[in-house]
Amino acid sequence: MGNLYWVYLVLPFCFGLVLNTLSQENSDSDVYIVTLKQAPLSLSYQGFNNGSTSVRLNKLYKPRHELFLHLAATFLYLNRNDSRSHQSSYISRVHDSLLKKALKGEKYMKLYSYHYLINGFSVLITPQQADMLSRRQEVANVVLDFPVRTATTYTPQFLGLPKGVWPRDGGYETAGEGIVIGFIDTGIDPTHSSFADDVSEHKYPIPDHFSGICEVTRDFPSGSCNRKLVGARHFAASAITRGVFNSSQDYASPLDGDGHGTHTASVAAGNHGIPVMVAGNYFGNASGMAPRSHIAVYKALYKSFGGFAADVVAAIDQAAQDGVDIISLSITPNRRPPGIATFFNPIDMALLSAVKSGIFVVQAAGNTGPSPKSMSSFSPWIFTVGAASHDRVYSNSIVLGNNVTIPGVGLAPGTCSNEMYTLISAVHALSNETTLANDMYAAECQDPSNFDREFIQGNLLICSYSIRFVLGLSTVKQALQTAKNLSAAGVVFCMDPFVIGFQLNPTPLNMPGIIIPSTNDSKILLQYYNSSLERDGFTKKIVRFGAVASISGGLEANYSVSAPKVMYYSARGPDPEDGFLDNADIMKPNLVAPGNSIWAAWSTLGMESVEFQGESFAMMSGTSMAAPHIAGLAALIKQKFPHFSPAAIASALSTTASLYDKNGSPIMAQRAYTNPDLNQSPATPFDMGNGFVNASSALDPAYEDYMSFLCGINGSIPIVFNHTGQNCQLYNSTVTAADLNLPSITIARLNRSQTVGRSLTNIAGNESYRVDWTAPFGVSMNVTPAHFFIAMGEKQVLNITFNAMTNDSTASFGRIGLVGNGGHNLNIPLSVIVKLY
């Protein structure tokens, strides 16, 4: 076992040596992902089980922790595990042999052999060598590696879990138990209390179906994993070959040097009731959506550079082989994948095989909104999640001496009540040795030696929040340290007029303070300040600082705001089918979930947010935070309905989503980056998919349907065969994306008339339903049957006919509502883009 982990320790060094040699001789070398035509292990073993798509390879074997329980069982386990190991080793040797034959003695470096979800490998070669490989008969596809990036609590209460879902199955102490969620992210901080396994006396066994390992290195020592954190690995071969891996901050281990991975894992499955302490202040207790789910970490993203597809595919392949039930990806590609369709990229193809193996896949939509077609998660087998707000906000404000109140942000205590403090600008408190000429950034309050302590002591120091704060060159934390060193009563940050439209998260301040994010409000404060200065009539020097103010503080949460609303940064549909931005007949996102201002665990080494550096919790925003909410809720569904397929879980989440905010009004969507709350309108399905996730209330396509959909794309037949080894002649290639049995309907081009079907399965008791609908503008429609009775376990097909009533290329939206007499209400969103009458 020691030798295995020693390989991980020397890997970066070994790759560095090889890279230098290759770089000197072939400066145009790059990483390519090569897929072979032979089926991967997961499909091969499923073939031994009569083609069942519901059995994964790891379920054919006894789990590793039973190794020490029964001698007879051990013998059986070893033989079976050896069989899988021999299969993997054989496939790896086939890959090596192919490279030697194809490249005939030329230099190359193989990074990974993929064998479980796809049969292929990643390799560092030149474009000429890639062309040589692509001509080989055994090779299905050769794709250039591409970069990926991260898409960067009270929410259990907002979603109704403590009083709704959790009590139905034993409360938070069992919520999600037996389900393993795999996170493809930046790693994890294993020392965090959110991932301890001793927070309850309730029995907490590792699930039998999981067979992953815990990688051991110097900074991820033995004992880092437990019954909660059941597996941890890292993947960085592609990054190392490129020379971008920085071992001092990226860590060649599962340890999280960024913070993002720790945050997302705790949102989905962090322990219940963990106190949130930040900057010495208490902000309540945190809990994951499924606090008793188990966590497996597959680190493939890093602080200094993000990540690469070759490493991500290796992580996905390993997660599926280990036996995870759910894969959560809070990552997206840096650019739209090239080719005849966005769906045929290595990551999505690996995830298609994962879904076939029974794994539910969740992905962040991306933070590139609010423009149309900004979606970064493409395929119908992936459950795509956008970001919405929730109703908890932290409000701070400053009250000026002229009775003007200015709002701001800052998780900070206030000044003493009923007491006003003198305001003094940093530029007016410089020491005799300092001038703006020799330190043009002195107004940012980064160096206490620039200032005269007598001016600042006991007063409110005004600092400038410039573009340097946005870029990380100056920090709020350092300005606070300057103010403390000079005995200031508090700090006020005014937004520099050149920082336009920048959106600030609430920032922790360990002393009275406020950040004024509006440049207009900052001008109001500075005008009051300047007008209150008294100057000597002759020298023009300031003789008195007349402006005063008090800071209210922002430690108390406010729950009165309207929520949810779709956040401005959340990526929008319609789903782009290709690089030409042609529309696909697929609705994206699938739905939206809380993603704004989310408290969750943070790595003490985390560097993604400078303001939370050294803290054990952080408040972050992004679709990265929304996706793990759904991963956790999916774990609760999987726990209650173990037989549910990934598509059934997706439908349970989608068809019960809410269209209204907590006040009963339609959910709104922010439409602009600047002043988003002043630029909003009712959300459409391209903003929020089916709507906002409704955990308390939470149709079924199969792998064959997805194959038929891919085969129906013009020119895709050879590409489908190359990626999957499947012949399109076996599938109905007339199936379009609109025909997939998804809990939504999108028609990118309605030419006069089109009929699609949706099959519903009743998992509750017997019930009668009424079908209502609202047609998209410019379209007439009919749904049959309009009324039906359905018994438990039975299916009902709805036939929906759309007729174009006008010629129009503007997207319009509608909805089908199913109202049951037993209290169950479902909705299917509709969108029609181009209409040809």
PyMOL commands that set and color helices and strands:
alter all, ss='L'
color gray80, all
select helices_A, chain A and resi 2-25+41-47+57-60+64-66+71-103+127-134+155-158+161-168+193-195+237-241+247-250+260-269+309-322+346-356+426-428+442-444+448-450+453-456+467-471+476-485+519-531+610-612+623-640+646-654+676-678+685-688+703-711+717-724+728-730+737-739
alter helices_A, ss='H'
color red, helices_A
select strands_A, chain A and resi 30-36+109-114+120-125+139-144+147-150+180-185+229-234+274-278+281-286+294-299+301-302+306-308+326-329+331-333+360-364+383-388+393-394+396-400+405-408+421-425+460-465+490-495+513-516+533-535+542-545+548-551+557-558+565-566+591-594+598-601+617-620+668-670+680-682+745-751+753-761+767-774+779-784+787-790+795-804+812-820+825-836
alter strands_A, ss='S'
color yellow, strands_A
deselect
rebuild
show_as cartoon
